[in-house]
Amino acid sequence: MNKLKLRLQLEQFFIEDIGERDITSELIFGNEKKGKIVFLSKENGIFCGEEIIRTGFSVLDNDIMTKVHVKDGDRIEKGQLLAAAEGKAAELLKGERVILNLLQRMSGIATITNKAVSELNSTHTKICDTRKTTPGLRMLEKYAVRCGGGYNHRFGLYDAVMIKDNHISFAGSIQNAVQAVRASAGHMVKIEVETETKEQVLEAAAAKADVIMFDNRQPEEIKEWIQCVPDGIITEASGGITLENLAGYRDTGVDFISLGFLTHSVKSLDISVKVSFE
């Protein structure tokens, strides 16, 4: 995770929430009252967000002391103390909601990713994410996927070629689309082709795509079609795959399974912030 980008993002998140000032905290506590808050897990899951806590409070006040008791990717339990922050009460309260929201979302993503990896239970096939992320949070959400034991697909439209059905329709064929890319892209750019039929798989293989995706296909179809893919071409399954049917894809032989639900409809992990009187 890029710490410079994280700091810039957190600054914007705080500006959105604080605006000109935190009227409530400033009027009650002023600038002198000191305090301590703690972060507690309210359910079991996978933690993600160490740097959110450390960097987040330092953006507001360098004098705030933080201590994180768990590491990203750790399994946490209900009631567990996750972290503490100590400093000016007004500054702690200015930052706790933004920091908490991010912790809960990232830990929720890490938790569901870990569940997907466990449900698949494969020594070969890897779980990865998609571009179905929250605008502005892609770096954080994809980091959370990695903390949960998953892998990242492309980060955006800029770092890999993915030829989908509309590209194929406009280009006239998979062959035409791949050739157009090969003619201009550098040798470091990988080309993935989305396929929906066995004929398209054969065409993508003949065009020497780097990755072939089986889109919205059943496990039985994938087991058959993957036999048409030469060694050296990476395979991926995506579309219509849920936590409930994921295990059915365990023996298909694909290299990756990409899951949009890891980020686009995840339930945040329940974490609370309490004032500490210790």
N, C-alpha and C positions, 0 to 999 in steps of 0.2 A: 504494500500500500504506500503510495507516494505521500510522505509526510508534509511536504510543502503544499500540495494540492489539498490535502486534508485540512490543513490550517486555514487555507483560503475558503474552503467550503464551510467550515465551522463558523468563520467570521460572518459569512452571509446568512447562515442559519440563525445566528444570534441577532443579527441586525433585523431580520424578519420578525423575531419574537419580541425583542426588547424595544425596538424602535428608538425613541429618544431616551427612555429611562424605564426602570421598573418602579412605578409609582408606589406600589404596595410595600415592597421591601425597603425602599429608601426612606419612606415616611415613618415606618415602624422602627427600623434599626439604625438608620443613619449610616455613617461610614466607619464607625468604631466597634460596634458589637461583633464579637467573635463567636464562632460556632463550629459544629461538626455534623456532617451528615454521613449516612452509610447507605450502601446499595445492598438490598437483600433479594435473593431469588424467592419467588412465590410458587415456583413449580420446577420439576426436573427438566433438564435439557442440556444443550451445549452452549457454552459461553462464547461470546465474540464481542470485542470492543475495548480491549485494554487501552489502545492509543486514543480512543474517543474520550475516555476519562482524563487521561494525562494531558493531552493537547487541549481538550475542551476547556478545562478550568484555567490552564495557563494563558489561553487567549484572553480570558476575562481579567485575570489577576495572577501575576507571576508568583505572588506570595502565598497562594493557596497550595497547601501540601496535600498530595494524594498518595494513597497506598492501595494498590490493586492486589488482591489476595489470590486471584486465579489467572490462568493464562488462556489466551485464545485457543479454542478447541478443547478445553477441559470440560468434562462432564460435571454438571452441577446439580445439586439437590434442593428441594424445597426447604426454605429457612436458612440456606447457607449465606454467610457474609461474603460478598463479592469484592467490595471496595469501600474506601472511606475517603472523605475530603474534609480538610480543616482550614479555616480562614475567616475572612469577613463574612458575616451571615448574609448580608445583602448580595454579595458577589456569588456566594454559593447558591442562593435561591434564584438568582438571575439565570444561572446556567443549568440547573438540575433538570428542567423539563426537556430541553433540547437534547441534552446528553442521554437522559433516560429513554426518550423516544427512539434514538438511534441504537442504544444498547438492546432494547427490546426487539426491534425489527431485525437487527443483525443476528442476535442470538436465536430468534425464531427461524431465520433462514438457515443458520448453521444446524439447528436442531432437526428441521425437516429434511435437510440434505443428508444428515447422518442416518435418519430413519430410512431414506431411500437407498443409501449404500448398504445398510443392514438387510433391508428387505430383498434387494437384488442378490446379495451374498455371492458375488462372483469374483473369482481370482483373475479373470481376464477383462470383462466388460467394465468400463468406467462410467460413472454418472457425471454429467456436465450440465451447465446452465444454458440459457439462451439470451437473446437481447430483450426479452420481456421483463425489463427492470423499471424501477421508478425513475422518471427523469430527474437528473441531478444526483442520484444515489448509486449509479452503476458501479463505480469503483468500490464503494462500501459493500454493496450487495454481492458482487462477485467475489470480494475478499471473504465474505461470510460463507459462501459456498465452499471455498477452499478450506476454511476452518472446520467445516462439517465433514470433510473427507471427499468432497467432490472436485471436479476440474472445471476450468473455464473454457467456454466456446469463444468465438471471436468477441472482441470488446465493442466493435462498432462496424460500420460500413467500410471503414478505412484500412483494416488490418488483415482482411482475407476476402477472397471472392466466393460468393455463394450464389450460384445460378439456380433461381427458382422457376416455378411454372410460368410466371409472366415474362421473365427474361427469355425463356425458351420460346414462348409464343411469338414475341417480337422478333427474335433472332431467326426464327424459322426452324431451328433444330438445336439439339444439344451440341452437335458437332460444330455448327456455326458459332454458337456462343462461346464454346471453349477455345476455338481457333482465334476468335476476336480478342479474347483475353490474352492468350499466349503471345499474340503478335505485339502486344504493348506492355504487358506487366513484366516486372522484374522477376528474376529466378527465385527470389525469396518469398514471393506471394503464392500461397496455396489456393487451389481451385476446388471448391466443393460443388457437387451437382445434386439437386433434389430430384428423386425419382419416385414415380407412382406406379410404374408397370415394369414387367420383366424386360420388355423391349427397350425401355429407357435405361435400365441398368446396363444392358449389353452395349447400348450406344455410348453411355458415359464411360464405360470401361474401354471401349474402342478409341474414344477421344482422349484417353489417358488422364482422366480427372485424378486429382490427388485424394479426394474424399468422395464417397458416394453415400448419400443419405437415403434410407428407405422411409418414405413419408406416409404416415397413417397406414402402416401395413401390420397385419397380424403376424404373430411369431412363426406360424407355419409357412407363410409366404416368404418371410425373411430367411428362414432356414434353407428354402429352395433357391431363392435368388442369389444368396451370398456365394453359392457355388460357382456363379458366373463371374465373380469378382477376382481378378488376378491378385497374386501375392504382391504386396507393396502398396496397394490401394487401401486406405483407411475406410472403415465402414461405420455408419451411424444410423441409429433408429430414432425416430421422433414422431410425435403426433398421436394423440389418443392413448398415451401411456400414463397411467395413474399409479398411486401408491398401492392400490388394491390389485392391479393386474401386472405390476412390475415384475414379479417373480416369474411370470410366464415367459419373459424375454431372456431369462438367465442362460439358456442353452442355445440361443440363436447364433452365437459366434460373433456378434457385432463388437466392434472395438469401443464404441461410445453409445450411450443413450442420453439424449438431451431432453431436459424436463423444464418446461416453462413455469410450472407451478411452484418451483423452488423459490421464485422471486415475485411472480405477479399476483399471487393470491395467498401468500403465506400469513399465518397467524403469529403475531408477535408473542415472544415469550414474556410471561408475567414477571416483572421485576419492580420492586418498590424502593422509594427513597424515604428514609426516616431520619429524624433528628436524633443524634446520639447524646445521651446524658452521662456517659461514662466519664 
